[in-house]
Amino acid sequence: MSPPFNIRQEGTKLKKNRYLCSRMEKRKVRFIINPISGTSGKQAIVKLIPRYLIPEKFEYDIEYTQYAGHAAEIAMRDAAQGVDIVVAVGGDGTVNEVARSLIHTQTALGIIPCGSGNGLARHLYIPMSAAGALRILAQGNIETLDYGIINEHPFFCTCGVGFDAFVSEKFAQSGKRGLLTYIENTLREGVKYKPETYEVEIDGESQKYKAFLIACGNASQYGNNAYITPGASMSDGLMDVTIMEPFSVIEAPQIAIQLFNKTINKNSRIKTFQCRELRIHREKEGAVHFDGDPILCGKELDIKLVERGISMVTNPREQLFTPPLFRAFSDIYSNMTSEVQQIREDLNKTNQKIKTINNKLLGLLRRR
């Protein structure tokens, strides 16, 4: 993990700039690829780029990260040089690393999701397939959106304390990635985890909660369509806060279902509210997470929302009312289509090699 990021002075807020790629000049795009994060198949993505970023409208370059924190360095350099869009190709950690270097600049964040959760991409309705994500990127719809800060660490999707931070820490230590690993850690550790008491202060007024977790959402979900703050918007200037009070084993399945069908805020064990800032005091130091990355923090946690602080490429056509189940099947179909295309390409290459070998064998036989 890269060292804590020093927040730049917010200064003048960026003017909201929603627009399509209709300018006459070419847009400069940088793809930052983390070769080891998230899922595989990064070379297949590289091959797809020229199909969607046509030379009449785009100039693009590709750079691979070489060490922790390298993506942040590349993005900061590109923003200073006036690159129009910097695209994070990787998981949630790579996306956060790139995004935090683009806050309060004129450079927009693009995402090609390659992680196990892809929370921010899903909230922005970026397709999970590389082809679909590149199609959205080529449309060039850009909006200036909000982001959050927890103890000087920027987050763009969610941050939290309690069980979700605890599981994020265990997930990071497991050495294996993917949804199954995350579920395995959740089920195993959930039985042992003990709720803590937190004092939450908003606008000078404080209240104590015994809670399983406290999640702050700039966006609506953790990832994998798990909506911890289902009503969150990245353009309303407010954080959505979810406090999950202790619950019984019998209640757990209902909470899990509500987490995925966007109705967790209807559960009696859930307290929700909106705010711009809050302070959380806990009895002991421990883990917190920002966009799924765990970090150890002290007893005092200061969380705030920064309005209109970062530009992002978004999907202008996707409606907020698309059913989650439909989106899940759509994601599966898109991924299958991409994988089938890759298999076809591999088979074509194999067939060419077989033909070459057969021709050589026939040539040897004819000489005899």
N, C-alpha and C positions, 0 to 999 in steps of 0.2 A: 504494500500500500504506500502511496506517495505521502510525503509529510503534509501537515496541515496547511491549507491554502490561505494565504493572506488576502482578505477581501479588499478589493480596490474601492476607492471612494465612489459612492453611487453617483454623485454629480447630477447633471441634468438627465432626466429620464428620457429613454429613447421614445421617439414619436412612433405611435402605432402605424405599422406600414404593411398592411395586407395588400398584396398585389400578385399578379400573374407574370410569368416570364414572357413579357411582350416587349421588353426594351430592345433597342437596336443593337447595343453593344453586347458582346459575349459575356456571360457570367463565368467567373473563375471559381472552380470547385476543387477542393482538396479532399481526397479520401484518406482517412487515417485508419489503418487496419491493424488490429491486435491479432497476430497470427496464432496465439495460444488461448485466447479467451473464448468462452461460449462454444458454439457448435463448430463443426468442421465445414469444409466446402468453400473456403474463402477464395480459392483460385477460380472456382466456378463463377463467383460474384464478379471478379475482375473481368472475366470474359464477357459478362453480360453488359458491362458499363457502356461500351461503344454503341450498343443497340438503342439506348435510350438517351444518352447525352450526345446529341448530334453536334458535329463540329461547327455548324452554322450558328449555334446558340451557346455552346459551352466550350471552355478550355478547362481540362481537368488534369490532375496529377494524383499519384498514389504514393503514400509513404507508409512503411511498416514500423510499428513500435519495436524498440529493442530492449526496453527496461521499464520498470515501474515508474510512472510519472512522465514518461516520454510523450505520451499522447497530449498531456497538458502543455508541454513545452512546444510541441509542433503547432497546436491550435493557437497558442498565444502569439507565436511568431507570425502565423498566417493572418491573424486578426490585425496585427500591427502593419502587415504588408497590404491590407485591403482586399484579401480574398473574400469573395461574396458568400460562399457557403463552405463550411467545413463539415464533412460527413463522418460520423463515428460508425465504424463497421466492427461490431463486437457486442458484448453483453452490457448489462446495466452499469457495471463498473467503468467500462470504457466510455460509455455515454456520459456518465457523470464527470469523468476526468476531462473530456473534451469540452463539455458544456460550461464547466466552471471557469475555463479560460476565455469564454466568449461573452460573459456577462458584461453589460454596459459597453458593448462594441457594436459596430455596424455589420459584423459578420454573423450570419445565421447558422444554426445547428441543423444538420440533416442526420437522419438515422437509417442505417441498414441493420435491422435487428438480427443478432446472431447469438443471443444469450438463452438462458434457461427460463427467464421470467419476462423480460422485455416490457416492464411496466410502463415506462414513458411512451414507448412506441405504440403500445396498445391503446393508451389513453388518447393519443393523437390520431388514432385510427390509421397508423402506418401498417400496411400489410406485412405479414410475417414472412412472405416469400421475397427473395431478393429482387425478382422481376417486378413484383408489385410495388415494392419500396422504391425502386429506381423509377418506375412510372410516375409515382407521386413526386419524387425529386425533380423530374423533368418538367412537371407542370409548374413548379416554382412558386407555389402559394406560401407566403411567409407571413407570420403573425408575431407581434411582440407580446410576450407572455410573462407571467409572474414566476418567481422562484423563491425558495426558502433558505434560511440559514439556521443551523443548530450549533451553538458554541463555535462560531466562526467557520463552520463547514457548510458549504452550499449544498442544497439538495433540490431536485427538480420534480421528483415524483412524491416520495413519502420519507418521513423519518419517524423514529419511534424509540420507546423505552419499555422495558419489560420483556415479555415472552418473545415477541418478534425479534428484538435485538439479541436475546439469548440464543435463539435458533440461528440467526444470521451468523453469530460467532461460531457456533458448532458447525455450521455449514462450511464456513471458511476454513475451519481446521480439518475438515473431513478429507480433503485432497481430491474428492470426486465432485463433479458438477452435475447439474440436471435436476429435473422436477422430482424424479423418484428419490434421489438423495435428500432433497429438501423435505419431502413427505416423510421419509424414514426418520429423519432427525426430529421432525415435528411430533410424530407419534411416540417416539421413544422418550424424548425429553419432556413432552407435555404431561406425562404421568407424574414426573418427579418435581416439576416446577411449582414453586410456592409464590402466590401473589404477594406484592409488596404494597406498602402504604406511601402514597405520594401527596405532597401538598402542591396544588396547582394555583398559581396567582395570575389573575387577569385584571388589568386596570386598577391595581392596588387592592383588590379583593381576593382573598384566598379561601380555598376549600380543600379538605382532605378526602382522598379516595383510596380505598383498598382496591387495587386493580391488577388484573392479569396482564394488561398492556395499555399504553397510551400511544396512539398513533396520530401524527399530524400529516394531513394530506394537502399538498399543492395540487396533485393529480388524484385520480379516483382509486387507484389500485396498487397493490404490491407488485403485481405481475401475474401471468397465467390466468388473467381475468378473475383474480381474487380481490373483490372490491371492499377494501377496509374503510374508505371514505367515499361512498358511492355518489354523493352529490357534489363532489369537489369540482371546481372550475379553475383553470389556469389563467383566467382573465377577469376575475371578480375582485381582486385585491384582498382576498380573505383565505385563511387556512381553515380547513375542516378538521375538527379534532374528534377522535373516537376514543372513548374510555370504556374498556371492556372489564366489567366487574367479575369477581370470581363466579364460576358456574360449576355445576355437577357434571359427572360423566354422562348422565342421562341427557343433559342439555347439549352436550358437545356436538352430536350429529346435526341438530337443528341449526346451531350457529354456523357450522361448516357449510351447510346448504345455503343459508342466507348470505354467507360471505361471497358465494359464487353467483347468486341470482340478484345481487344488488339490493337486498332488503335487510342487511344486517342492522341498519339503523332502526328497524322496527322491533328488534328484540328487547325484551325488558331488562336484560343484563347490560345493555349498551346505553351509554350517555353520549350525546353528540352536541357540539356547539361550534360556532365560527368565531374567529378572532384574527387580529393582525399580529399580535405578540402574546406570548405567555412565558411564564417561568415555572419550571418544575423543580421542587426540592424533594430529594429522596434521602432515605436514612443511611445509605452507603453508596460508595462509588461502584461503577460497573459498566457494562456495555450499553451503548446506544447504536442505532444504525441510521445511516443516511443513504437512501436509494439502495438499500440492501447491504451496504458495506459496513461491517461492525468496527467500532473504535471504543476504547476505554475512555470514560469521562468521569468527572467528579460528581459531587452530590448536587450541584446547582447546574441546571440546564436552561439556557436562554434560547428561545426559538422565536423567529420572526419571519414575516413575509415581506418580500421586496416586490413592489408592483411594477409591471412592465419593464423588467430588467434584462430580458434575453429574447432574441429573435429565433424562431424555429420554423422549419419547413413542416407544414401540416397538410392533412388531407381535406380539401375543401368540399368534397362530395359526400363524405360519409356522414350520415345522420346520427344524432345522439340516441335515437330510438331503435337502432338496430339491435335485435334481441341477442343477448350474450351467447345463447346456444347456437344461433345461426352463425355468429362470428366465429365460434369455436370450430364448427364444421367447415366454414369458409377457410380458416387458417389451415386446417388439416388438408383440405383439397388443394390449396395453393402450394403447400409444402410437398405434397405428393406429386403434383404437376412438375414442380422444379426438379424433384428427384428423378422422376421418369425421364425428363429431358436429359439429365446428366447420364442416366443409364444408357439412353439411346446413343449419346455421343461416345461413351466408352465402348459400346458394342460396335459402333462404326469403326473406331480406331482398331479394335481387336480384329474385325473382319478384314481390314486392310492389311494388317500384319500377317494374317493367315493366308491371304491371297498372294502376298509377296513370297512367303515361304513355299507355297505350292508351286509358284512359277519357277523358283530356284530349283526345287526338286525335279520338276518336269524337264528343266533345262539339263540337269545332270543325267537324267535317264536317257534323254535323246542323244547325248554325246556318246553314251555306251552303245 
